[in-house]
Amino acid sequence: MPDRGILIFSYDGSFDGMLSMVFESFVLKTLPSDVYVFGEEEPALLKIHTVETNFEHARRVERAAAEKLGGRTLNLVKRGFLYDEGGKELAILRFLWKGFREGKSAVGMIADKDVNPLFRMATAVSNEQRLLMGFTRFSDANGALVTTIHPKHFVLPLLKGYFCARLWNETFMIYDETHGAALVHSGKNTAIVPIEKLTMPSETEDAFYRELWKSYYSHISIASRYNPTCRMAHMPKRFWADMPEVRDELESAYRPELSRGTAKEISLKLKAEKQSALAE
């Protein structure tokens, strides 16, 4: 068993840096009490051990994980690394310590205290990827498709294959404003590039397609089956600001019965619609 909590690790925030940190952890036979990215260190009583990215060490860890623990393990680690709400580094370190000790069975030990945190993080990332595959709305900007998203986690690498396969003959850009990066595709060239600030085209330039989204959403809805709780489960509200068909519902002027969606308000709405239909 490794020693725990005798020092703090600091690294550059890259995936190769993360794997280099795993290598250092095994060399030192210790798990850190905390992990910082360069420049984000906070005052602490424990010693801070700086880990420089070493690509040879990173590849050794990657090969060992694939050979001894299986491809599922490496996929779990890569997805977990895209988690962006804190704690991923320690979760990956503890999982790999467990994995190299237990073998391939570790990836299925989702209730284990050293496995479950990374499993939950990877699941959160996968869920966000799945939702954005359906909720991403493009606009036309001089022949190119552009859109802005605000994900919790850095899912652009996971969206790359899906959108490049669907829009292979288009020029498009998905701008992740939360993480300051964009997925850009044109012809046979695709890249994820850092962008600190980007001014998107005016919405008036693409009003036609935005109105199409609103019209489509309005026409497929069934008033008698309106269920806000169910809709929120399948379409979390944090995505609405980037979806033209429901963004208006975020405005304070939107009808109370739809913005709050209480059982009484829905009941009154359905009763009024029924009476209106009978009157006709």
C-alpha positions in Angstrom: 0.0 0.0 0.0 1.3 3.5 -0.8 1.8 6.1 1.8 -1.0 8.7 1.7 -0.9 12.4 2.3 2.8 13.2 2.8 3.1 15.8 0.1 1.2 17.7 -2.7 1.8 17.2 -6.4 1.8 20.1 -8.9 1.6 19.6 -12.7 0.9 21.4 -15.9 -2.8 20.3 -16.3 -2.2 18.2 -19.5 -3.1 14.5 -19.9 0.5 13.6 -20.4 1.3 15.6 -17.3 -1.3 13.6 -15.5 0.2 10.3 -16.6 3.7 11.6 -15.7 2.3 12.3 -12.2 1.0 8.7 -12.0 4.6 7.5 -12.8 6.1 9.8 -10.1 3.5 8.5 -7.6 4.6 4.9 -8.2 8.3 5.9 -8.1 7.9 7.7 -4.8 5.5 5.0 -3.5 3.0 7.6 -2.3 -0.4 9.1 -3.1 -0.5 12.9 -2.6 -2.9 14.6 -0.3 -3.8 17.0 -3.0 -3.0 18.0 -6.6 -2.6 21.5 -8.1 -2.1 22.8 -11.6 0.9 25.1 -12.1 0.0 28.6 -11.0 -3.0 27.5 -8.8 -1.0 26.4 -5.8 -2.3 27.5 -2.4 -0.4 27.9 0.9 0.1 24.6 2.5 2.1 23.0 5.3 3.0 20.0 3.2 5.8 19.9 0.7 4.8 20.6 -2.9 6.4 18.1 -5.4 6.6 19.6 -8.9 6.0 17.0 -11.7 7.4 18.0 -15.1 5.7 16.4 -18.1 7.7 13.5 -19.3 6.3 12.0 -22.5 8.3 8.7 -22.2 7.0 8.2 -18.7 3.5 9.0 -19.9 3.6 6.4 -22.7 4.9 3.8 -20.2 2.0 4.4 -17.9 -0.4 4.3 -20.9 1.0 1.0 -22.2 1.0 -0.6 -18.8 -2.6 0.4 -18.2 -3.7 -1.0 -21.5 -1.8 -4.2 -21.2 -2.4 -5.0 -17.5 -5.8 -3.5 -17.0 -7.4 -3.5 -20.4 -8.7 -1.0 -22.9 -11.8 -0.1 -20.8 -9.5 1.1 -18.0 -7.7 3.6 -20.3 -11.0 4.8 -21.7 -12.3 5.4 -18.2 -9.2 7.4 -17.3 -9.4 9.5 -20.4 -13.0 10.3 -19.9 -12.5 11.0 -16.2 -9.7 13.4 -17.1 -12.2 15.5 -19.0 -14.2 16.1 -15.8 -14.0 19.7 -14.8 -15.5 20.1 -11.3 -12.4 19.2 -9.3 -10.9 16.0 -7.8 -10.2 14.2 -11.1 -6.4 13.8 -10.5 -6.7 12.2 -7.1 -9.5 10.0 -8.4 -7.3 8.8 -11.3 -4.3 8.2 -9.1 -6.3 6.1 -6.6 -8.0 4.2 -9.3 -4.7 3.2 -11.0 -3.1 2.2 -7.7 -6.1 0.0 -7.1 -6.0 -1.3 -10.7 -2.4 -2.3 -10.7 -2.9 -4.1 -7.5 -6.2 -5.9 -8.3 -5.8 -6.3 -12.1 -8.4 -6.1 -14.8 -11.3 -6.8 -12.3 -10.8 -3.3 -10.8 -12.6 -1.5 -13.7 -15.8 -3.4 -12.7 -15.5 -2.6 -8.9 -17.7 0.5 -9.2 -18.8 0.4 -5.6 -15.2 0.5 -4.3 -14.1 3.7 -2.6 -11.0 4.0 -4.9 -12.9 3.2 -8.1 -16.3 4.8 -7.6 -15.2 8.5 -7.8 -13.6 8.1 -11.2 -16.5 6.0 -12.4 -19.0 8.8 -11.4 -16.8 11.5 -13.1 -16.5 9.5 -16.4 -20.3 8.9 -16.3 -21.0 12.6 -15.9 -18.7 13.4 -18.8 -20.4 10.7 -21.0 -23.8 12.0 -20.1 -22.9 15.5 -21.1 -21.4 14.3 -24.3 -24.7 12.4 -25.1 -26.9 15.4 -24.3 -24.8 17.8 -26.4 -24.9 15.4 -29.4 -28.6 16.2 -29.4 -28.8 19.7 -28.1 -26.2 21.4 -30.2 -27.8 24.0 -32.5 -25.9 25.4 -35.4 -26.4 28.7 -37.1 -25.3 29.7 -40.6 -22.6 32.3 -40.8 -21.6 33.1 -44.4 -21.8 29.4 -45.4 -20.2 28.0 -42.3 -22.0 26.3 -39.4 -21.2 27.8 -36.0 -22.5 27.4 -32.5 -21.7 28.2 -28.9 -22.0 25.7 -26.0 -21.5 26.0 -22.3 -20.7 22.5 -20.9 -19.6 21.7 -17.4 -16.9 19.4 -18.6 -14.4 19.6 -21.5 -16.3 17.3 -24.0 -15.1 18.8 -27.3 -12.7 15.8 -27.8 -15.6 13.4 -27.5 -17.9 15.5 -29.8 -15.2 15.6 -32.5 -15.9 12.1 -34.0 -19.6 12.5 -34.0 -19.9 15.8 -35.6 -17.1 15.3 -38.1 -18.9 12.1 -39.3 -22.2 13.8 -39.6 -21.0 17.1 -41.1 -17.9 15.8 -42.9 -18.6 17.9 -46.0 -19.3 21.1 -44.1 -17.2 23.8 -42.6 -18.2 24.1 -38.9 -17.1 25.4 -35.5 -18.3 24.5 -32.1 -17.2 27.1 -29.6 -16.9 26.0 -26.0 -17.1 29.4 -24.2 -16.8 27.8 -20.7 -13.4 26.3 -21.5 -12.1 28.8 -24.1 -11.7 26.4 -26.9 -13.3 25.6 -30.3 -13.6 22.5 -32.4 -13.0 23.6 -36.0 -13.5 21.5 -39.1 -13.0 22.4 -42.7 -12.4 19.9 -45.5 -10.1 17.2 -44.2 -8.7 19.3 -41.4 -10.0 19.2 -37.9 -8.5 20.7 -34.8 -9.4 21.8 -31.2 -7.9 25.2 -30.7 -7.7 27.5 -27.7 -9.8 30.7 -28.0 -9.8 33.3 -25.2 -12.7 35.4 -26.6 -14.8 35.1 -29.7 -17.5 37.3 -31.1 -20.2 35.2 -32.7 -22.3 36.4 -35.7 -25.4 38.4 -34.9 -28.5 36.4 -34.4 -30.4 38.6 -36.9 -28.1 37.2 -39.6 -29.5 33.7 -39.0 -33.1 34.5 -37.9 -34.6 32.2 -40.5 -33.1 29.0 -39.1 -33.7 30.0 -35.5 -37.4 30.5 -36.4 -37.4 27.1 -38.0 -36.3 25.5 -34.8 -39.0 27.3 -32.8 -41.6 26.3 -35.4 -40.5 22.7 -35.3 -40.5 22.5 -31.5 -44.0 24.1 -31.4 -45.6 21.8 -33.9 -44.3 18.5 -32.5 -45.4 19.4 -28.9 -48.6 17.9 -27.6 -50.3 20.2 -25.1 -52.3 17.5 -23.4 -49.1 15.7 -22.6 -47.2 18.6 -21.3 -45.0 17.4 -18.4 -42.4 19.9 -17.2 -40.8 17.4 -14.8 -40.2 14.8 -17.5 -38.9 17.5 -19.9 -36.4 18.8 -17.3 -35.2 15.2 -16.9 -34.5 14.8 -20.6 -33.6 18.4 -21.4 -31.8 20.0 -18.4 -32.4 23.7 -18.1 -28.7 24.6 -18.2 -28.7 23.8 -21.9 -31.6 26.0 -22.8 -29.7 29.3 -23.3 -28.0 27.7 -26.4 -31.2 26.2 -27.8 -33.4 28.7 -29.8 -36.6 26.7 -29.5 -36.7 26.9 -25.7 -34.5 29.9 -24.9 -37.4 32.3 -24.7 -38.7 30.3 -21.7 -35.7 31.6 -19.6 -37.0 35.2 -20.0 -39.1 36.6 -17.1 -41.8 37.6 -19.5 -42.6 34.1 -20.5 -46.0 32.7 -19.3 -45.8 31.6 -15.7 -47.6 28.3 -16.2 -44.8 27.2 -18.5 -41.8 28.7 -16.7 -42.8 27.3 -13.3 -44.9 24.4 -14.5 -46.8 23.7 -11.3 -49.5 20.9 -11.3 -52.2 23.5 -10.7 -51.2 25.8 -13.5 -50.9 22.9 -16.0 -54.3 21.6 -14.9 -55.9 25.0 -15.5 -54.2 25.3 -18.9 -55.4 21.9 -20.0 -58.9 22.6 -18.8 -59.0 25.9 -20.7 -57.8 24.2 -23.9 -60.4 21.5 -23.5 -63.3 24.0 -23.1 -62.0 25.9 -26.1 -62.0 22.8 -28.2 -65.5 21.9 -27.1 -66.7 25.4 -27.9 -65.4 25.0 -31.5 
